[in-house]
Amino acid sequence: MNELHLPDDDSTQQLGISTLAVHAGESHLKPGNAITDPIFCASTYTFPDTQSVIDFIEQKLPREEYGRYGNPSEKIVERKLAALDGGEDALLYASGMAAIVGLLMTKLNAGDEVIFFDECYHRSREFCTKHLARFGVTTRQVKACDYDAMEAAITPATKLLVSESPTNPHLSVVDLERFAEIGRRRGVETLIDATLGTPYNLRPIAAGVDYVLHSATKYLAGHNDLLAGVLVGGKEQLEPVRKLRGIMGAINSPHNIYLLLRGLKTFELRMERHNQNGLAVAQFLANHPRIERVFYPGLPSHPYHEVAQRTMRGFGGLVTFLVKDADWRATARVVDAARIPRIGPSLGGVESLIEQPLVMSYYECSVEDRQRFGIPDNMIRLACGIENTEDLIADLKQALAS
């Protein structure tokens, strides 16, 4: 067998994360005998004769036809991502938002309902409440990790249950098996956005969740240099989603696909440092006199620490904290005083990023909405990169003292 990994090959599921990240989905021997896969900058793919076209259509041959429907390098990345998450298939998109929109547009019709835990990415919530609503889809939101409330909200029209785990920015952790069991028992499909969890730290499919979503822009790509999203799940369930992607054209560019493939090679190594930095920084902040509260599931003080220990291998590099007795201006001074992290949105890259959620993501929201979403004026979100741990802590120490 020329290809190292097939998603349904049980023997390869025993391979380690780094082995899969480096080799899964790739042919052992490649064009030109190169060790890396080529970039296919082609918008169309040709056939030697008419019968070849007919054979491709009738026999569903595994080759490309037109760039909007697929790219050879894209198939490699999809197989690799499916292997990392333990899924049958994966579907690559131009961004994480394109991925969740693609799934929602495929699964939901007028009159259908979708239920979210309320600690979700605000753009996902906005797409449902402002745009799907125009087409007759109802969005219900219940308190994060309130499983009884989620089950009580299910009606015969409910088609999908959605949550992040951990959530952003509060880092609440979902009991995946309980979440999946509700959907399975009630006949409703389930989706976990595991962008913050990553396939290294979290295994939603093994817990029975139907679909896993990642903004591959973050930890999977890991270098703050591309946008991409991925859905992982069953091959049959993803097939109509793939067909709609071909119509909508929410595909990635050949160069971005190459960068994602390259970034994935060091995925486990980077995650080990992200986990190390996140925990050390959270522990430092939890003991600092200027800090009111730290949101990090690796701390015993976190309300979902027990669930996190049970469901996660590590706790990631994202740390959210509140500055004690600080208004938004005083909080901004702490952000501005940090020297190593850059001020910006996103997370999961090798460079640390810092932001004030009030300013970066919720500045145009009303005070009432910010309170409802749990975004106080003194909140800071720090996405730890892979810098040396002691340097990040020393920088935070001087920033808090400034």
C-alpha positions as CSV (number, residue, x, y, z in Angstrom):
1,M,0.0,0.0,0.0
2,N,1.6,3.3,-1.1
3,E,-0.5,5.4,1.2
4,L,0.4,5.2,4.8
5,H,-3.0,5.9,6.4
6,L,-6.6,5.1,5.6
7,P,-9.2,6.6,7.9
8,D,-10.9,3.2,8.4
9,D,-7.7,1.2,9.0
10,D,-7.9,0.3,12.7
11,S,-4.2,-0.5,12.9
12,T,-3.2,3.1,12.1
13,Q,-5.5,4.4,14.9
14,Q,-2.8,3.2,17.3
15,L,-0.2,5.5,15.8
16,G,0.9,8.5,17.9
17,I,-0.3,12.1,17.1
18,S,3.0,13.2,15.7
19,T,3.3,10.2,13.4
20,L,-0.2,10.8,12.1
21,A,0.5,14.6,11.8
22,V,3.6,13.9,9.7
23,H,2.5,10.9,7.6
24,A,-1.3,10.4,7.6
25,G,-3.0,10.8,4.3
26,E,0.2,11.0,2.3
27,S,1.6,8.7,-0.3
28,H,4.8,7.1,0.6
29,L,6.3,7.8,-2.8
30,K,5.4,11.2,-4.3
31,P,5.6,13.0,-7.7
32,G,9.2,13.7,-8.6
33,N,10.3,11.5,-5.7
34,A,10.1,14.5,-3.5
35,I,9.6,14.1,0.2
36,T,7.0,16.9,0.3
37,D,3.7,17.0,-1.6
38,P,3.5,19.4,-4.6
39,I,1.3,22.5,-4.8
40,F,-1.3,22.0,-7.5
41,C,-2.1,25.5,-8.9
42,A,-4.7,24.3,-11.3
43,S,-8.3,25.6,-11.8
44,T,-9.2,22.7,-14.1
45,Y,-8.1,19.1,-14.6
46,T,-8.1,17.5,-18.1
47,F,-9.1,14.1,-19.5
48,P,-7.4,12.2,-22.3
49,D,-10.7,11.4,-24.1
50,T,-14.5,11.5,-23.7
51,Q,-14.7,7.9,-22.4
52,S,-12.5,9.0,-19.5
53,V,-15.0,11.7,-18.6
54,I,-17.8,9.1,-18.6
55,D,-15.8,6.7,-16.5
56,F,-15.0,9.4,-14.0
57,I,-18.7,10.3,-13.6
58,E,-20.1,6.7,-13.7
59,Q,-17.4,5.0,-11.6
60,K,-16.8,8.0,-9.3
61,L,-13.1,7.7,-9.9
62,P,-10.8,9.4,-7.3
63,R,-9.5,12.2,-9.4
64,E,-10.2,15.9,-9.8
65,E,-12.4,17.7,-12.4
66,Y,-12.6,21.3,-11.5
67,G,-10.9,23.4,-8.8
68,R,-14.1,24.3,-7.0
69,Y,-14.8,20.7,-6.3
70,G,-11.3,19.7,-5.0
71,N,-7.6,19.8,-5.2
72,P,-5.1,16.8,-4.9
73,S,-3.3,18.5,-2.0
74,E,-6.6,19.3,-0.4
75,K,-7.5,15.6,-0.3
76,I,-4.2,14.8,1.5
77,V,-4.9,17.5,4.2
78,E,-8.5,16.2,4.6
79,R,-7.3,12.6,5.1
80,K,-4.7,13.8,7.6
81,L,-7.2,15.9,9.6
82,A,-9.7,13.0,9.6
83,A,-7.0,10.7,11.0
84,L,-6.0,13.2,13.7
85,D,-9.6,13.5,14.9
86,G,-10.4,9.8,14.5
87,G,-13.1,10.5,11.9
88,E,-14.1,8.8,8.7
89,D,-13.8,11.9,6.6
90,A,-12.9,15.6,6.7
91,L,-13.9,18.6,4.6
92,L,-11.7,21.6,4.2
93,Y,-13.0,25.1,4.0
94,A,-11.6,28.6,3.4
95,S,-12.2,29.5,7.1
96,G,-13.8,28.1,10.3
97,M,-16.8,30.3,9.7
98,A,-17.2,29.0,6.2
99,A,-17.1,25.4,7.6
100,I,-19.9,26.0,10.2
101,V,-22.0,27.9,7.7
102,G,-21.6,25.1,5.2
103,L,-22.8,22.5,7.7
104,L,-25.7,24.7,8.9
105,M,-26.8,25.5,5.3
106,T,-26.8,21.8,4.4
107,K,-28.6,20.5,7.5
108,L,-31.2,23.2,8.2
109,N,-34.4,24.0,6.3
110,A,-37.2,26.5,6.9
111,G,-39.0,25.6,10.1
112,D,-36.0,23.7,11.6
113,E,-34.4,24.7,14.9
114,V,-30.8,24.7,16.1
115,I,-29.8,24.8,19.8
116,F,-26.6,26.4,21.0
117,F,-24.9,26.5,24.4
118,D,-24.7,30.3,24.9
119,E,-20.9,30.6,25.3
120,C,-20.2,30.4,21.6
121,Y,-18.3,32.4,19.0
122,H,-20.3,35.5,18.5
123,R,-20.1,35.3,14.7
124,S,-21.5,31.8,14.7
125,R,-24.4,33.1,16.9
126,E,-24.8,36.1,14.6
127,F,-25.1,34.0,11.5
128,C,-27.9,31.9,13.0
129,T,-29.9,34.7,14.7
130,K,-29.5,37.3,12.0
131,H,-29.2,35.4,8.8
132,L,-30.6,31.9,9.1
133,A,-33.6,33.5,10.8
134,R,-34.4,35.3,7.5
135,F,-34.9,31.8,6.0
136,G,-37.2,30.6,8.7
137,V,-34.7,28.8,10.9
138,T,-35.1,29.2,14.7
139,T,-32.0,29.5,17.0
140,R,-32.4,28.6,20.7
141,Q,-29.7,29.4,23.2
142,V,-29.4,27.8,26.6
143,K,-26.8,28.3,29.4
144,A,-23.5,26.6,28.7
145,C,-23.2,23.1,30.1
146,D,-26.8,23.1,31.3
147,Y,-27.7,19.7,29.8
148,D,-31.2,19.6,31.3
149,A,-32.0,23.0,29.7
150,M,-30.6,21.9,26.3
151,E,-32.7,18.7,26.4
152,A,-35.8,20.7,27.5
153,A,-35.3,23.0,24.5
154,I,-35.4,20.2,22.0
155,T,-38.6,20.0,19.9
156,P,-39.6,17.8,16.9
157,A,-38.1,20.6,14.7
158,T,-34.6,20.5,16.3
159,K,-32.0,19.2,13.9
160,L,-28.7,20.2,15.5
161,L,-27.1,20.7,18.9
162,V,-24.0,22.9,18.9
163,S,-21.4,23.9,21.4
164,E,-17.7,24.8,21.7
165,S,-15.4,22.9,24.1
166,P,-13.7,24.6,25.7
167,T,-15.7,27.8,25.1
168,N,-14.2,31.1,24.2
169,P,-13.3,33.2,26.2
170,H,-14.7,31.6,29.4
171,L,-13.2,28.2,28.7
172,S,-16.1,26.2,30.0
173,V,-15.7,22.5,29.2
174,V,-18.5,20.3,27.9
175,D,-19.1,16.7,29.1
176,L,-18.9,15.3,25.6
177,E,-20.4,11.9,26.3
178,R,-23.4,13.5,28.0
179,F,-23.8,16.0,25.2
180,A,-23.6,13.3,22.6
181,E,-26.0,11.0,24.5
182,I,-28.7,13.7,24.5
183,G,-28.5,14.0,20.8
184,R,-28.4,10.3,20.1
185,R,-31.4,9.6,22.4
186,R,-33.4,12.4,21.0
187,G,-32.5,11.7,17.3
188,V,-30.7,15.1,16.9
189,E,-27.2,15.4,15.4
190,T,-24.4,17.1,17.4
191,L,-21.6,19.4,16.6
192,I,-18.6,20.4,18.8
193,D,-16.4,23.3,17.8
194,A,-13.1,21.9,19.2
195,T,-10.9,24.8,17.9
196,L,-9.6,25.5,21.4
197,G,-9.5,21.8,22.3
198,T,-7.7,20.6,19.2
199,P,-7.4,16.9,18.2
200,Y,-4.4,16.7,20.6
201,N,-6.4,17.6,23.7
202,L,-9.9,16.6,22.9
203,R,-11.6,13.6,21.2
204,P,-15.3,14.5,20.5
205,I,-15.8,11.8,17.9
206,A,-14.6,9.0,20.3
207,A,-17.2,10.4,22.7
208,G,-20.0,9.9,20.2
209,V,-20.3,13.5,18.8
210,D,-21.4,13.5,15.1
211,Y,-19.3,16.4,13.8
212,V,-16.2,18.2,14.9
213,L,-15.4,21.7,13.7
214,H,-12.0,23.4,13.8
215,S,-10.9,26.8,12.8
216,A,-7.7,25.4,11.3
217,T,-6.4,29.0,11.2
218,K,-5.6,28.5,14.9
219,Y,-3.6,25.6,16.4
220,L,-3.8,23.2,13.4
221,A,-2.0,25.6,11.1
222,G,-0.2,27.2,14.0
223,H,1.7,30.1,12.4
224,N,-0.8,33.0,12.1
225,D,-0.3,33.0,8.4
226,L,-3.4,31.5,6.8
227,L,-7.2,31.0,7.1
228,A,-8.8,27.6,7.0
229,G,-11.6,25.6,8.5
230,V,-12.4,21.9,8.7
231,L,-15.4,19.6,9.5
232,V,-14.7,16.1,10.6
233,G,-17.3,13.3,10.7
234,G,-18.9,10.3,9.0
235,K,-18.3,10.0,5.2
236,E,-21.9,9.5,4.4
237,Q,-23.0,12.4,6.7
238,L,-20.5,14.8,5.1
239,E,-21.2,13.9,1.5
240,P,-24.1,16.4,1.1
241,V,-22.0,19.0,2.9
242,R,-19.2,18.4,0.4
243,K,-21.6,18.8,-2.6
244,L,-22.9,22.1,-1.2
245,R,-19.3,23.3,-0.7
246,G,-18.7,22.6,-4.4
247,I,-21.7,24.9,-5.2
248,M,-20.9,27.7,-2.8
249,G,-17.1,27.6,-3.6
250,A,-15.9,28.1,0.0
251,I,-12.6,26.4,-0.8
252,N,-9.0,27.2,0.1
253,S,-6.2,28.3,-2.2
254,P,-3.5,25.9,-3.2
255,H,-0.8,27.8,-1.3
256,N,-2.9,27.9,1.9
257,I,-3.4,24.2,1.6
258,Y,0.4,23.7,1.4
259,L,1.0,26.0,4.4
260,L,-1.6,24.0,6.4
261,L,-0.1,20.7,5.4
262,R,3.4,22.1,6.4
263,G,2.1,23.5,9.7
264,L,0.5,20.2,10.7
265,K,3.8,18.4,10.7
266,T,4.8,20.0,14.0
267,F,1.3,20.0,15.5
268,E,2.0,17.8,18.6
269,L,5.3,19.5,19.4
270,R,3.6,22.9,19.3
271,M,0.7,21.7,21.4
272,E,2.9,20.4,24.1
273,R,4.4,23.9,24.5
274,H,1.0,25.7,24.2
275,N,-0.3,23.4,27.0
276,Q,2.8,24.0,29.1
277,N,2.7,27.8,28.7
278,G,-1.1,28.0,29.3
279,L,-0.9,26.1,32.6
280,A,2.1,27.9,33.9
281,V,0.7,31.4,33.0
282,A,-2.7,30.5,34.6
283,Q,-1.0,29.3,37.8
284,F,1.1,32.5,37.9
285,L,-2.0,34.7,37.4
286,A,-4.0,32.8,39.9
287,N,-1.5,33.8,42.6
288,H,-1.0,37.4,41.6
289,P,-2.5,40.1,43.9
290,R,-3.7,42.2,41.0
291,I,-5.8,39.4,39.5
292,E,-9.5,39.0,40.4
293,R,-10.1,35.7,38.6
294,V,-8.5,33.3,36.1
295,F,-10.5,31.2,33.6
296,Y,-8.5,28.1,32.8
297,P,-9.7,24.6,32.9
298,G,-6.4,23.3,34.2
299,L,-6.8,25.1,37.5
300,P,-8.7,23.4,40.3
301,S,-10.6,26.6,40.8
302,H,-12.2,26.4,37.4
303,P,-15.9,25.2,37.7
304,Y,-15.3,22.6,35.0
305,H,-11.9,21.4,36.1
306,E,-13.2,17.9,36.9
307,V,-14.8,17.5,33.4
308,A,-11.6,18.9,31.8
309,Q,-9.4,16.4,33.6
310,R,-11.7,13.6,32.5
311,T,-12.1,14.7,28.8
312,M,-8.9,16.5,28.0
313,R,-5.2,15.5,27.6
314,G,-4.1,19.1,28.1
315,F,-5.7,22.5,28.5
316,G,-4.4,24.6,25.7
317,G,-2.7,28.0,25.5
318,L,-5.6,30.3,26.0
319,V,-5.9,32.0,29.4
320,T,-8.6,34.5,30.3
321,F,-8.4,36.7,33.4
322,L,-9.9,39.7,35.2
323,V,-7.8,42.5,36.5
324,K,-8.8,43.4,40.1
325,D,-10.5,46.8,40.7
326,A,-9.8,47.9,37.1
327,D,-12.1,49.8,34.7
328,W,-11.6,49.3,30.9
329,R,-8.9,51.9,30.7
330,A,-6.8,50.5,33.5
331,T,-7.2,47.1,31.9
332,A,-6.1,48.5,28.5
333,R,-2.9,49.8,30.2
334,V,-2.0,46.2,31.2
335,V,-2.6,45.0,27.7
336,D,-0.5,47.9,26.3
337,A,2.3,47.3,28.7
338,A,2.9,43.7,27.6
339,R,6.0,43.4,25.5
340,I,6.0,39.9,24.1
341,P,2.4,39.3,23.1
342,R,1.1,41.3,20.1
343,I,-2.3,42.9,20.4
344,G,-4.7,41.2,18.0
345,P,-7.5,38.7,17.7
346,S,-7.1,34.9,17.0
347,L,-5.1,32.3,18.9
348,G,-3.1,29.1,18.4
349,G,-0.1,30.5,16.6
350,V,3.5,30.4,17.6
351,E,3.4,34.1,18.6
352,S,1.5,35.0,21.7
353,L,-1.5,37.4,21.2
354,I,-3.3,39.5,23.8
355,E,-6.5,41.4,23.6
356,Q,-9.3,43.0,25.7
357,P,-12.5,41.3,24.5
358,L,-14.5,44.4,25.3
359,V,-12.5,46.3,22.7
360,M,-11.6,43.6,20.2
361,S,-14.8,41.7,19.8
362,Y,-17.6,43.5,21.7
363,Y,-16.9,47.2,21.4
364,E,-20.1,47.9,19.4
365,C,-22.3,45.8,21.6
366,S,-24.5,47.4,24.2
367,V,-23.6,47.2,27.9
368,E,-26.6,44.9,28.4
369,D,-25.4,42.5,25.7
370,R,-21.9,42.5,27.1
371,Q,-23.2,41.6,30.5
372,R,-25.4,38.9,28.9
373,F,-22.4,37.4,27.2
374,G,-20.2,37.7,30.3
375,I,-17.7,40.2,28.9
376,P,-16.8,42.6,31.8
377,D,-14.6,45.7,31.3
378,N,-11.6,44.2,33.2
379,M,-11.3,41.0,31.1
380,I,-8.1,40.1,29.2
381,R,-7.6,37.2,26.9
382,L,-4.1,35.9,26.4
383,A,-3.3,33.3,23.8
384,C,0.0,31.9,24.8
385,G,2.3,31.0,21.9
386,I,5.4,28.8,22.0
387,E,7.8,31.3,23.5
388,N,9.8,30.3,26.6
389,T,7.5,30.0,29.6
390,E,9.7,32.0,32.0
391,D,9.8,34.9,29.5
392,L,6.0,35.1,29.2
393,I,5.6,35.1,32.9
394,A,8.3,37.8,33.5
395,D,6.6,39.9,30.8
396,L,3.2,39.6,32.5
397,K,4.7,40.4,35.8
398,Q,6.1,43.7,34.6
399,A,2.9,44.5,32.7
400,L,0.8,44.1,35.9
401,A,3.3,46.2,37.8
402,S,3.2,49.0,35.4
